[in-house]
Amino acid sequence: MDSARKNVIYKKSYDFAVRIVRLYQYLSKQKNEYVLSKQLLRSGTSIGASIREAKFAQSKADFISKNSIALKEANESDYWIDLLKDIGFLDKKSHESIKKDIEEIIRLLVSIVKSSKHNS
């Protein structure tokens, strides 16, 4: 993976994790919502952790696997974000903002996984 794209995905996934932690804090303290927000907390913070693990992958296959796991977690996070909006825990503005972030992360991860598979 080229250095520029690597830095982008590291930063975006970390910043997304920070947003997710803050959203979890808000949902649990202000809305008394613990179950769905905990699911989002787990999947949303796992994305960056898997991407960081891929940095020291033992092989190309391991690199692809770790980024594929990050992609699955991103897709799951996207699901929880939509569900939280549809049941009224996220307003339209907050949903649109965080949805934009996760969609960008998903696009980057799809590109990374595809190009890594192509170059293996």
N, C-alpha and C positions, 0 to 999 in steps of 0.2 A: 504494500500500500504506500502511495506516495506521502511524503512528509506533510504537505499542506492539508490533504484530506484527513490524515491521521490526527493532526492537531484540531481540525474542525470537529470531528466526531468525539474526540476526548472532551473538548470544551462544551459542546452542545449536550452530550449525555450527562456531564457533571452538573451543568446549569439546570438541566431538566430535573435531575435528582434533587437539587436544592428546592426547586419549585414544588416538587411532589412532597417533600418533607413539610414545607410550609403549608401546602394545601391540606395535608393530613392533620397538622396541628389546628388549622382553622376548622376543618370539618368535625374533629373530635371535640374541640372546646366550644365552638359556637353553635354547631348543629347537632351535637351529641350523636354523631354518626361514626361508628367504630368498625363495623364489619367490612363494608365495601371499601372504605377509605384505607383500611389495613391491607386489603388485597392490592390496591393501587400503590400503596407505599412499598410493598414487597416487590411488585413487578417493576415499578418506575425507578427504584433505586438499583435494581439488579442489572438494568441495561448497561450503565456505566461500569459496574463491577465486572461484567462479562467482557466488555470491550477492553478494560485494563488487563484482564487475564490474557486476552488474545495477544497483547503486546509481548508477552514472554512465552508464547506458544512453543511447544516442543517440535512441532512440524507444521507443514502447510495444512495438512488435514486437521490438526488441532486448532490452528488459527481460524479455519473455515468453521469448524464446529463451535468455537466460542462466540464468533460473530453471529452464527446462526441462532445460538441460544439468545444472544442479545436481541436479535430480530424478533424472535418468538415473544420475549418479554415486552418488547416495544408494542407488538401487536396486541398483547393482552392488556397493556396499559391503555392503549387506544380504546379498547372495549370498555374498561372501567370508566374512563373519562366520558364516553358517550352515555353510559348507563347513569352515572351521577348527574349528568345534565338532564336526561329524560325523566328522572324521578324528582327533579327539582332541587338538588343539592348544589348544582353549579349554575350560575346565571349565564346568559347568552354571551356576554362579553368575556367572562373568564373562560368559558368553554372554547370560544373561538381562538383565544390567545394560546391556551395550552394545547389545543388541537393542532394548531399550526406548528408548534414545536415538535410534537410527537410525529406528525406526518413528515417533517423534514428529517428527523432521525431515522424513520423507517426508510425513506428514500435513500439516504446515505448508506444505511446498512445493506439494503438490497443491492446497491451498486458495489459495495465492498465484497459481499459474498459472491455475486455474479462474476466480478472481475477476478477474484481469487480462484474461483472454480475454473474459469476460462484459462488462467495462466498456470494451472497446475499440471 
